[in-house]
Amino acid sequence: MISIKSFCAGVFLLILLTINFNLSAQKLRIAVAANAHGLIKKLQSDFKKRTGIETEAVIGASGKLTSQIINGAPYEVFLSADTAFPHRLFNDGFGLAKPKVYALGSLIVCGSAIADLKNWPALLSSGQVSKVAISNPKTAPYGKAAEESLKFYKLDKKLKNKLVYGESIAQVNTYIQTGVVDLGFTTESFLYEKSDKTKLKWARVEEKSYGKIEQAVILLSYAKKSGNGNAQKFYDYLSSSYARKIIASNGYHLPK
């Protein structure tokens, strides 16, 4: 006959095992800026291979993801396309540590219909181009960079009636791929998401024409609330030689 003491000990052990199982089975939720859509899949795969930890990525414009986090979205790590949004979150108490830069972005102009983009600034204001896509500068850092570049080349007013705004860089990429626009400003990493790159024509936008695109990651306060210690592991993983190699081979530069 089992004693009450033994029974209680057994129940307690079962509860502990259940808690540990639930924690280990709990997927790490990562908010990711749309420009890193292709990159995050490769990072997730490598991270799982090395740690066995499952992750779930939610993709969107950096500004929109920031608003979701402020309004209680259960994300534990946030990979932004800039440093401004993560620093805002940290200053408002939504981060466990100061954001760190994990990648430097590169802006390109890209399309499928026009072959020669060497002198793309002149091309944009010509009759050959009727629609140009950029992402929303208020919520998408690559859109902000595109806007800065257009102002640098004094094209912002000339192209006012040609601009088509995407909610995020992902939507801009869709516009480019489907031919909705003649050209679009996007991230160089977009080229690495395509299995068939031959149809795309592109040119790098001179870095002097826009502010440096420093992409930062922040460990969010929700990770403490959820008790998911895997958030810290992924945050640290982004600085590893394994992650940096993947980042560098997918259209990004590395921070020193």
Secondary structure as UniProt FT lines:
FT   HELIX           4..25
FT   STRAND          28..33
FT   HELIX           34..36
FT   HELIX           37..51
FT   STRAND          55..60
FT   HELIX           62..70
FT   TURN            71..72
FT   STRAND          77..79
FT   HELIX           84..91
FT   TURN            92..93
FT   STRAND          100..104
FT   STRAND          107..111
FT   TURN            118..119
FT   HELIX           120..124
FT   TURN            127..128
FT   STRAND          132..135
FT   TURN            137..139
FT   HELIX           141..152
FT   TURN            153..154
FT   TURN            156..162
FT   STRAND          163..166
FT   HELIX           169..178
FT   STRAND          183..187
FT   HELIX           188..192
FT   TURN            198..199
FT   STRAND          201..204
FT   HELIX           207..209
FT   STRAND          214..220
FT   HELIX           222..226
FT   HELIX           230..237
FT   TURN            238..239
FT   HELIX           241..248
FT   TURN            249..251
//
